[in-house]
Amino acid sequence: MDRVSLNQVIQIIQGTPVLPDLVTTEIEGISIDSRTTAAGDLFFAIQGKRLDGHQFATEALRRGAQACVVNRGAEIGRYSQRFITVDNVNEALQLFARWYRSQQQATMIGVTGSVGKTTTRNMIHTALSPYLKGTQSPANYNNEFGVPLSVAQIESVHEYAVLELAASRVGEIRDLAQITQPEIGVITGIGPSHLERFGTLNQTANAKGELFEQLTAQGLAVVNGDDPFAEFLISKTSARTLKVGLGEQNDLQAVSIRQTDDGIWFQFESTEFFIPVQGKHFVSAALVAIAIGKEFGLSNQDLVESLGQFSSVPGRCHVGLVGNWTIIDDSYNASPVSMRAACQVLKDWAGLGKRVLVMGDMLELGAESNRYHQEIGELIATSGIDLLFVCGKQAGAVVQGAVSANLSRDRIVQAPDVTELQSNVASCLEAGDVVLVKGSRGMRMERLISFLNQQVASGEKKISCV
């Protein structure tokens, strides 16, 4: 973050300094987590669903924060002379972020959608970063608290910033877009994620489409043209639009797609691209990155070289070795769309060993949850998967679907929680097997990967497969 006068910040957030001398200092960053607060930061004591930042304000000061933004009348304790009081800390954080964004010249790229946001954001950054100075959202800083922190990482030297925007309610994407003021908007697609919050796919599309609504006529809207909601999303913007995908209706189209042991190959405008990942669903993200790269004046050959260095984020179809097993860590989250993509990854896998899927529940699907899980079970049965381990409250629906589509019951192991599958999974694995681990965040499927790593490290020998 560029240095900012604390006096200016106080005016922006409509705050009152307890100690008048605070106005003579500068801040070098902002923080909402006392554990990571650094010297020179301004700490915002935000109030979340589980924690109240006011409890950690004095700790932030001990770690070197220049000052803390707190609610008027809050009971804090000592160090009170280094407080700035406001009516609402959460709103003050967003006011600061919106102002700070307005001071930056970087081209803002906002990415949202039901699936693939992080992969697409990371792909765009990979494409641009060898040639331009820029930044991207750290980790999953994509909500009302994370987006302001991401904005604060932009500096005057940056030519672009690519930020991820997520929504837990209608109107949230609009609010985040008003903070980030994107010149380029990307919607990765619409799918049955978070249906408990949005109710229907139409309402989900409306919520995600708020990003396009906030673009000006001089902006650019990039959408997955293969998505059934593509035309609806395009209708929500006055900006120039680009459709990317695999179908002929797209402005940018990938053809001749093939999966190899090393990664994905495809052609675009007679140029062959290679991405060192497993999963054809990565092609859509690559096309978005190509579209945006070309907006910045990069050539196809520039983008061939940069995208060839792409690395998937851990938890998102990230391929690695644990002992002599291949583990595909797709454990960060799950939806019907991403679960279908995971099944396709295993179906296309070229190895000679067993294909093993370890699946946890897809959460927040509302009244249709049982149906979606049963449909995924049916798909699993036709995807060439040798062993299915499934856990969660909806595991029975997955098993029902898989068995109805002729996956033998003796190739399925079911349990309430992933910890109860761990030993069974490990005992069944042999050299050369591939294991794909996937489930919604609340299922904490990464625990299986940690267990397998521990088994290999300890050299413990497994017994028979159950």
Secondary structure by P-SEA (a helix, b strand, c coil): cccccaaaaaaaacccccccccccccccccccccccccccbbbbbcccccccccccaaaaaaacccbbbbccccccccccccbbbcccaaaaaaaaaaaaaaacccbbbbbbcccaaaaaaaaaaaaccccccccccccccccccaaaaaaaaccccccbbbbbbbbcccaaaaaaaaaacccbbbbcccccccccccccaaaaaaaaacccccccccbbbbccccccaaaaaaaacccbbbbbccccccccccccccccccccccccccbbbbbccccccaaaaaaaaaaaaaaacccaaaaaaaaaaccccccccbbbbccccccccccccccaaaaaaaaaaaaacccccbbbbbbccccccccaaaaaaaaaaaaaaaccccbbbbbccaaaaaaaaaaaacccccccccccccccaaaaaaaaccccbbbbbbbccccccaaaaaaaaaaaaacccccccc
